[in-house]
Amino acid sequence: MAREIGFIGCGNMAKAMIGGIVGSGYTHATRVYASNRSMGSLEEMKERFGIHVTTDNAEIARKCDIVFLSVTPDLYEKVIGDIKDIVKENAIMIMIAAGQTIEQNEKRFGRKVKLARAMPNTPVLVGEGMTALSVNNEITKDEKHELKELFESFGKAEYVEEQLMDVVSGVSGSSPAYAYMFIEALADGAVLHGLPRQQAYTFASQAVLGAAKMVLETGIHPGELKDQVCSPGGSTIEAVASLEANGLRSAVIRGLSAAIEKSKRMTE
């Protein structure tokens, strides 16, 4: 059954997801709706994709079968208070704000509601997002499959237990920032040794992209793939030994742990 999909809030993440949903052919633009307090973002999305736009959140709640709550965490209580009595009986509500738990928002609705918590990351902007999903008991097995397909229209998606969402925040939500730092450091090293800056970014970025695809598409353990690059007595194993001596692994693990602990505090 075709679903009407709505977004309450039309910031950068919502725009990226709309682009993925429509651009991938997951559904037709005429079945996608978005609301926002100002018309600037809405007019842009209407012109680019041909979706329906409105400044009235209630219109989204009344019409849509799947509703993304894509507003900032501080607005959740107000937005849910405004729409809780008018959302469709079997509508699926999807939360994408950090620190918003299923339990606290079930209480805000004050009745049984199909509720999902999603944590996409910024590469949804280029169709390569990674999204973690958790759902409450009101969502059926078929609906879980449907939601996974929806999020995979702009990347990959996996279901996790909700208590692991803070871990996901560190390993995929925040990790594009770590990857950008690594790419920048690789490029700086290449520039230090004479490679032009723009070429350095291209070489480093494509190498990281290709390495990630090797892990995902071959199913080979990252350690084994690393070993395949390290010839005995070669330049790569020399670099690996230096990175180990300078604490690359421990620095990444400590950074990840810091992100997870901060995420936990935000949820409290």
Secondary structure as GFF3:
##gff-version 3
##sequence-region A 1 268
A	DSSP	beta_strand	5	8	.	.	.	ID=ss1
A	DSSP	alpha_helix	12	23	.	.	.	ID=ss2
A	DSSP	three_ten_helix	29	31	.	.	.	ID=ss3
A	DSSP	beta_strand	32	35	.	.	.	ID=ss4
A	DSSP	alpha_helix	39	49	.	.	.	ID=ss5
A	DSSP	beta_strand	52	54	.	.	.	ID=ss6
A	DSSP	alpha_helix	57	63	.	.	.	ID=ss7
A	DSSP	beta_strand	66	69	.	.	.	ID=ss8
A	DSSP	three_ten_helix	73	75	.	.	.	ID=ss9
A	DSSP	alpha_helix	76	83	.	.	.	ID=ss10
A	DSSP	beta_strand	92	95	.	.	.	ID=ss11
A	DSSP	alpha_helix	102	109	.	.	.	ID=ss12
A	DSSP	beta_strand	114	119	.	.	.	ID=ss13
A	DSSP	three_ten_helix	122	126	.	.	.	ID=ss14
A	DSSP	beta_strand	129	135	.	.	.	ID=ss15
A	DSSP	alpha_helix	141	151	.	.	.	ID=ss16
A	DSSP	three_ten_helix	152	154	.	.	.	ID=ss17
A	DSSP	beta_strand	155	159	.	.	.	ID=ss18
A	DSSP	three_ten_helix	162	164	.	.	.	ID=ss19
A	DSSP	alpha_helix	165	168	.	.	.	ID=ss20
A	DSSP	pi_helix	169	173	.	.	.	ID=ss21
A	DSSP	alpha_helix	175	192	.	.	.	ID=ss22
A	DSSP	alpha_helix	197	218	.	.	.	ID=ss23
A	DSSP	alpha_helix	222	229	.	.	.	ID=ss24
A	DSSP	alpha_helix	235	245	.	.	.	ID=ss25
A	DSSP	alpha_helix	248	267	.	.	.	ID=ss26
###
